[in-house]
Amino acid sequence: MAPIDLSTAYLGLRLANPFIAGASPLADNLDTVRRLEDAGCAAIVLHSLFEEQISQEATGRIQHMDPLDRQFAKILSYYPEPSSYALSTEQYLEQLRRVKSAVSIPVMGSLNGTTAEAWLKFARLIQEAGADALELNMYAVVTDLDESSLAIERELRQIAENLKRDLTIPVAIKLSPFFTAFGNVARELDKLGADGLVLFNRFFQPDVDIRYLAVAPHLELSSSAELLLRLRWLAILRGRVRCSLAVTGGVATPNDGIKALLAGADVVQMVSAILRHGPSYFALMRDELRRWMEVSGFGALADVRGRLSLSNMERPSAFERAQYMRTLSDWSTWLGYEASIRAHEEDESKPPS
Ligand SMILES: Cc1cc2nc3c(=O)[nH]c(=O)nc-3n(C[C@H](O)[C@H](O)[C@H](O)COP(=O)(O)O)c2cc1C
């Protein structure tokens, strides 16, 4: 039997298989980095440097707020102390160089911010330090009721344009799904030359503590339930944008990885599953994909990728709407409601023992 080809292309880079380590502290330790590569992890994204950290180190200010101006004292106190970041900006570049020389798989830097301003120039330093690509995370919860979606999308396009102009390495953009017309946002970024889209940012959502009447920040690792939204958008975009597609969020098992590839992902980023099970989980992901392809009769990943996408569907919106309506009209079957009513009735009709 011909060997199975798991190789894939992402951002123009050739990868041995589609499973890569997403932006996280996983690359902060060189021993972990080597273990990731040994287990078959095909590329690594470093944790992000934040716009706020970069501008604070460069100018002493965050979002133009002067720390000597008392009106900003409270808001500035919410940000981490400069000393509490895992790495300073200089150390980040040094870590990137070290990771690059420790492994032979591609290594990507990551920036995290919201404005098309001077901090973006740091991208050049990441390129010069040897990154094979840059991932830009646009993480913003827009709370200003005067800010329109048009303005937000314009800023986003501006950032992508600036990065593409300044860099020669490929640029991937990690996005949230919370746009009125996400497909249009994706296509515009694709037209501007973004090399990849990473779907989706996972917002850290604070809870409410009813005992202390306080907002309670909390961080949970993801579960497979979060994958479904990503599968939908991978399937919608596959074949309709030129750039690469990566999934991030909710890939907890080998089957989740296979689903993402079938929907249309070029690569599958993983963080939570690796923090839970350790770097060796990459070997399981790869081996299970190979086994599944063998059993299903696929010889190459190219035959799997996007097999279940909507690219050949004439009107994907009508399909989505029809699926939604059918699911609601069959709700009792989906939820096992009738079966549970019958079980209750049978229980009640039994004579008491
Ligand atoms: C501890 C931790 C640190 C993270 N740090 C970053 C980061 O620096 N930059 C970033 O873009 N995403 C970061 N993420 C988000 C992950 O890259 C990823 O998008 C998210 O965890 C969803 O993927 P998962 O379901 O595989 O965990 C972090 C996630 C975790 C759990």
The ligand as an SDF file (V2000), in Angstrom:
LIG
                    3D

 31 33  0  0  0  0  0  0  0  0999 V2000
   -2.5640   29.6590   28.9540 C   0  0  0  0  0  0  0  0  0  0  0  0
   -2.9190   30.2130   27.5980 C   0  0  0  0  0  0  0  0  0  0  0  0
   -2.1710   31.2460   27.0510 C   0  0  0  0  0  0  0  0  0  0  0  0
   -2.5020   31.7580   25.8000 C   0  0  0  0  0  0  0  0  0  0  0  0
   -1.7550   32.7750   25.2850 N   0  0  0  0  0  0  0  0  0  0  0  0
   -2.0710   33.2670   24.0670 C   0  0  0  0  0  0  0  0  0  0  0  0
   -1.2960   34.2950   23.4700 C   0  0  0  0  0  0  0  0  0  0  0  0
   -0.3080   34.7740   24.0420 O   0  0  0  0  0  0  0  0  0  0  0  0
   -1.6750   34.7620   22.2730 N   0  0  0  0  0  0  0  0  0  0  0  0
   -2.7620   34.2690   21.5940 C   0  0  0  0  0  0  0  0  0  0  0  0
   -3.0330   34.7130   20.4690 O   0  0  0  0  0  0  0  0  0  0  0  0
   -3.5060   33.2790   22.1180 N   0  0  0  0  0  0  0  0  0  0  0  0
   -3.1960   32.7760   23.3230 C   0  0  0  0  0  0  0  0  0  0  0  0
   -3.9510   31.7790   23.8510 N   0  0  0  0  0  0  0  0  0  0  0  0
   -5.0940   31.2700   23.0840 C   0  0  0  0  0  0  0  0  0  0  0  0
   -4.6880   30.0220   22.3010 C   0  0  0  0  0  0  0  0  0  0  0  0
   -3.7020   30.3110   21.3180 O   0  0  0  0  0  0  0  0  0  0  0  0
   -5.8850   29.3740   21.5930 C   0  0  0  0  0  0  0  0  0  0  0  0
   -6.3750   30.2330   20.5920 O   0  0  0  0  0  0  0  0  0  0  0  0
   -7.0350   29.0440   22.5360 C   0  0  0  0  0  0  0  0  0  0  0  0
   -6.5580   28.4640   23.7340 O   0  0  0  0  0  0  0  0  0  0  0  0
   -8.0060   28.0710   21.8660 C   0  0  0  0  0  0  0  0  0  0  0  0
   -7.3510   26.8870   21.4730 O   0  0  0  0  0  0  0  0  0  0  0  0
   -7.4490   25.5160   22.3230 P   0  0  0  0  0  0  0  0  0  0  0  0
   -8.8760   25.1280   22.3540 O   0  0  0  0  0  0  0  0  0  0  0  0
   -6.5940   24.5360   21.5640 O   0  0  0  0  0  0  0  0  0  0  0  0
   -6.9200   25.8120   23.6830 O   0  0  0  0  0  0  0  0  0  0  0  0
   -3.6200   31.2400   25.0870 C   0  0  0  0  0  0  0  0  0  0  0  0
   -4.3600   30.1910   25.6560 C   0  0  0  0  0  0  0  0  0  0  0  0
   -4.0260   29.6800   26.8800 C   0  0  0  0  0  0  0  0  0  0  0  0
   -4.8470   28.5480   27.4440 C   0  0  0  0  0  0  0  0  0  0  0  0
  1  2  1  0
  2  3  1  0
  2 30  2  0
  3  4  2  0
  4  5  1  0
  4 28  1  0
  5  6  2  0
  6  7  1  0
  6 13  1  0
  7  8  2  0
  7  9  1  0
  9 10  1  0
 10 11  2  0
 10 12  1  0
 12 13  2  0
 13 14  1  0
 14 15  1  0
 14 28  1  0
 15 16  1  0
 16 17  1  0
 16 18  1  0
 18 19  1  0
 18 20  1  0
 20 21  1  0
 20 22  1  0
 22 23  1  0
 23 24  1  0
 24 25  2  0
 24 26  1  0
 24 27  1  0
 28 29  2  0
 29 30  1  0
 30 31  1  0
M  END
$$$$
